[in-house]
Amino acid sequence: MVEIKKDKGKNENFKIFKFILYSLIGIFMFFIPVTIMGKSSIPLDHIVNYIKAIPSFGPVYAGLIVTIGGVLPFINKTWNKDKATSIFSILKLVGIIFIFMAIFELGPNALLKPDLIPFIYSKIVIPVTTIVPIGSIFLAFLVNYGLMEFIGVFMQIIMRPIWKTPGRSSIDAVASFVGSYSLGLLITNRVYTEGKYTGKEASIIATGFSTVSATFMVIVANTLGIMDKWLLYFWLTLIITFVVTAITTRIYPLNKKPDSYYNGQKGDNEKIVKSNRFKTAYKEGMKAFDKSPTLFESIWINLKAGIKLALSIGPLLMAIGVIGLILAEYTPLFDILGYIFYPFTLLVKLPNPLLAAKASALSIAEMFLPALLVTEADLITKFFIGIVSVSEILFFSASIPCIMATEIPLTLKDFLIIWVERVIITILISVPILHLIF
């Protein structure tokens, strides 16, 4: 009897050790910046950069991902399942054309300008389609062995009342800011399909937390010439982005999303904890750990899901990203869209309200474009554009196609409405604060 108790105690200790070890590996890979050869980033990003540096990796890998991903719906005979699927399937074929133009530098000079097809290919398609499968390998350490359940118990007190999402969604929010929106979406989609988020919760997280990483914010700040005020820019952007999310959560279309689980699952509803928080967190973490597959099985399952997502995302990123930039470069569409925001930039007394409104409209095409338009503007306008580029979250060159490739129940109409809402709310919140500061 004593021996049995001893063995049980040893097994329990070993399980706790593995839980802590796996959690620390996940936290380290996704959340701890490390400086290597003068560049500070998370370890996962360093791994991806080493892989991208392999000779001919970009053309071969991205070419295969986009081509295979583009023809798969037609091979599987799923391309005409419904109207939306038919449109996206045709767009994926367009993505194949664009990727070959990028790799072989064939086509009209107007499309091969550095800020069009080559930009989408090298700055978006290659990094995103690489980080998704590589990130999925390490995702097992974050989502399969109890860390999300453990952290979620402590974060309920913040996440539920403010953003109406489970405590475990805090992992998604942090993953986006220190990693990238693609990592955040990878986590969100995986947790949603496992029945741990409802459709409404997944939609709020995807459109409210899956923003660009802090490393990309550095690029924006450098372009705008505000790196000397980096900490102010970073914290203002972080706070305003999440305040905007708290508001959009409560208005259409997000407030009308169904609170049901993926494919009619019963779902793993997070229990509301009011006392003994640490004890409950430990219990929930261990319960999830006990249900988890072996490490090898977890990595294999996640890797397959990551490759599948990359195949779906790749051709859409290439097609929609390029089309969005073509519209921004060669049509007045975004100048016209800018007039949606003009009354609001005028109301808050931005020094150059029309320029700010037009720059804000460009963010739906690609989040980096607004910064290029206001490099010579006044400090308040530059700061505002730096904030709205991040807080708007949704753009056609990357985040929208990424979400479209997941199972999260959002439509094109939803994206457009939420984008307009986020830009307007950002204008109304951020500019008065900037007037007080400067």
Residue pairs with C-beta under 8 A, 6 or more apart in sequence:
15 286
15 289
15 290
16 286
18 145
18 289
19 145
19 146
19 147
19 285
19 286
19 289
22 141
22 145
22 147
22 295
23 141
23 145
23 146
23 147
23 150
25 138
25 141
26 138
26 139
26 140
26 141
26 142
26 145
26 147
27 142
27 147
28 43
29 42
29 43
29 44
29 138
29 141
30 42
30 44
30 135
30 138
30 142
30 174
30 175
30 178
30 179
30 183
31 42
31 174
31 175
31 178
31 179
32 42
32 43
33 40
33 41
33 42
33 178
34 40
34 41
34 42
34 43
34 46
36 46
39 46
39 49
41 49
41 215
42 178
42 179
44 131
44 134
44 135
44 138
44 179
44 183
45 131
45 179
45 180
45 215
47 134
48 127
48 130
48 131
48 134
51 57
51 130
51 134
52 58
52 126
52 127
52 130
58 121
58 122
58 126
59 103
61 126
61 129
61 130
62 99
62 103
62 121
62 125
62 126
62 129
62 314
63 99
63 100
63 103
65 129
65 310
65 311
65 314
66 95
66 96
66 99
66 125
66 129
66 314
66 315
66 318
67 96
67 99
67 315
68 311
69 92
69 95
69 310
69 311
69 312
69 313
69 314
69 315
70 92
70 93
70 95
70 96
70 314
70 315
71 93
71 96
72 311
73 79
73 85
73 88
73 89
73 92
74 89
78 85
78 89
79 85
79 86
79 89
79 90
80 86
80 89
84 411
84 412
88 316
88 404
91 315
91 316
91 319
91 320
92 315
92 316
92 319
93 315
94 319
94 323
95 314
95 315
95 316
95 317
95 318
95 319
96 315
96 318
98 117
98 120
98 121
98 318
98 319
98 322
99 121
99 125
99 315
99 318
100 106
101 107
101 111
101 112
101 117
102 117
102 118
102 120
102 121
102 122
102 318
103 121
105 112
107 117
110 116
110 330
111 117
111 322
111 326
112 118
113 329
115 325
115 329
116 322
116 325
116 326
116 329
117 322
119 325
120 317
120 318
120 321
120 322
120 325
120 397
121 318
124 317
124 321
124 397
124 398
125 314
125 317
125 318
125 321
127 180
128 180
128 182
128 310
128 313
128 314
128 317
128 398
128 402
129 310
129 313
129 314
129 317
131 179
131 180
131 182
131 183
132 182
132 183
132 186
132 306
132 309
132 310
132 313
133 303
133 306
133 307
133 309
133 310
134 306
135 179
135 182
135 183
135 186
135 306
136 186
136 302
136 303
136 305
136 306
136 307
136 309
137 299
137 302
137 303
137 306
139 186
139 187
139 190
139 302
139 306
140 295
140 298
140 299
140 301
140 302
141 147
142 148
142 171
142 175
142 187
143 171
143 187
143 190
143 191
144 288
144 292
144 293
144 298
144 302
145 288
145 289
145 292
145 298
146 284
146 285
146 286
146 287
146 288
146 289
146 292
147 171
147 285
148 168
148 171
148 191
148 196
148 288
149 168
149 281
149 284
149 285
149 287
149 288
150 281
150 282
150 284
150 285
151 167
151 168
151 170
151 171
151 281
152 159
152 166
152 167
152 168
152 169
152 170
152 171
152 270
152 281
152 284
153 167
153 273
153 277
153 280
153 281
153 284
154 167
154 277
154 281
155 167
155 168
155 169
155 170
156 166
156 167
156 270
156 272
156 273
157 167
158 167
158 170
159 165
159 166
159 167
159 169
159 170
160 166
160 167
160 272
162 246
163 169
163 204
163 208
163 242
163 245
163 246
163 249
164 200
164 201
164 204
164 249
164 250
165 197
165 201
165 204
165 205
166 196
166 197
166 201
166 270
167 270
168 191
168 196
168 270
169 188
169 197
169 201
169 205
169 209
171 187
172 184
172 187
172 188
172 191
172 205
172 209
172 210
173 184
173 205
173 209
173 242
175 183
175 184
175 187
176 183
176 184
176 209
176 210
176 211
176 212
176 213
177 211
177 213
177 214
177 238
178 213
178 214
179 213
180 212
180 213
180 216
181 210
181 211
181 212
181 213
181 393
181 398
181 399
181 402
182 313
182 398
182 402
184 205
184 209
184 210
184 211
185 206
185 210
185 399
185 402
185 403
185 406
185 408
186 306
186 309
188 197
188 202
188 205
188 206
188 210
188 406
188 408
189 202
189 309
189 406
189 407
189 408
190 302
190 305
191 197
191 202
192 199
192 201
192 202
192 262
192 406
192 407
192 408
193 262
193 263
193 407
194 262
194 268
195 261
195 262
195 265
195 266
195 267
195 268
196 267
196 268
196 270
197 205
197 261
198 258
198 259
198 260
198 261
198 267
199 257
199 258
199 259
199 260
199 261
199 262
199 408
199 409
200 254
200 257
200 258
200 259
201 259
202 408
202 409
203 254
203 257
203 408
203 409
203 410
203 414
204 245
204 248
204 249
204 254
204 257
206 403
206 406
206 408
206 410
207 245
207 248
207 254
207 393
207 394
207 403
207 410
207 414
207 415
207 418
208 242
208 244
208 245
208 248
208 249
208 393
209 242
209 245
210 393
210 399
210 402
210 403
211 241
211 390
211 391
211 393
211 399
212 367
212 390
214 234
217 233
217 234
217 237
217 386
217 390
218 227
218 230
219 368
220 367
220 368
220 371
220 386
220 389
220 390
221 227
221 230
221 233
221 386
223 368
223 371
223 372
223 375
224 371
224 374
224 375
224 382
224 383
224 385
224 386
225 375
225 382
226 233
226 379
226 382
226 383
226 386
229 383
232 437
233 383
233 386
233 387
236 383
236 387
236 430
236 433
237 386
237 387
237 390
237 391
240 387
240 391
240 426
240 429
240 430
240 433
241 390
241 391
241 393
243 429
244 391
244 422
244 425
244 426
244 429
247 421
247 425
248 254
248 418
248 421
248 422
248 425
249 255
251 421
252 417
253 413
253 414
253 417
253 418
254 418
257 409
258 409
260 267
261 267
262 407
271 280
271 284
273 280
273 281
292 298
293 301
309 405
309 406
312 405
313 401
313 402
313 405
316 401
316 404
316 405
317 397
317 398
317 401
317 402
319 401
320 396
320 397
320 400
320 401
321 366
321 396
321 397
321 398
321 401
323 396
324 364
324 365
324 366
324 395
324 396
324 397
325 365
325 366
325 369
325 397
327 333
327 334
327 365
328 334
328 362
328 365
328 366
328 369
334 358
334 361
334 362
334 364
334 365
335 358
335 361
337 361
337 364
338 354
338 357
338 358
338 359
338 360
338 361
339 357
340 357
340 361
340 420
341 356
341 357
341 360
341 361
341 423
341 424
341 427
342 353
342 354
342 357
344 357
344 424
344 427
344 428
345 353
345 354
345 356
345 357
345 360
345 427
345 431
346 353
347 428
348 427
348 428
348 431
348 432
348 435
349 431
349 435
350 356
350 380
350 381
350 384
350 431
351 377
351 378
351 380
351 381
352 377
352 378
352 381
355 373
355 374
355 377
355 381
356 374
356 377
356 381
356 384
356 385
358 373
359 369
359 370
359 373
359 374
359 385
360 370
360 385
360 388
360 392
360 423
360 427
362 369
362 370
362 373
363 369
363 370
363 388
363 389
363 392
363 395
363 419
363 423
364 392
364 394
364 395
364 396
364 416
364 419
365 395
365 396
365 397
366 395
366 396
366 397
366 398
367 389
367 390
367 392
367 395
367 397
367 398
367 399
368 389
370 385
370 388
370 389
371 385
371 386
371 389
373 385
374 381
374 382
374 385
375 382
377 385
379 438
380 431
380 434
380 435
380 438
383 430
383 434
383 438
384 427
384 430
384 431
384 434
387 426
387 430
388 423
388 426
388 427
388 430
391 422
391 426
391 430
392 419
392 422
392 423
392 426
393 399
393 419
393 422
394 400
394 403
394 415
394 418
394 419
394 422
400 415
403 410
403 415
404 410
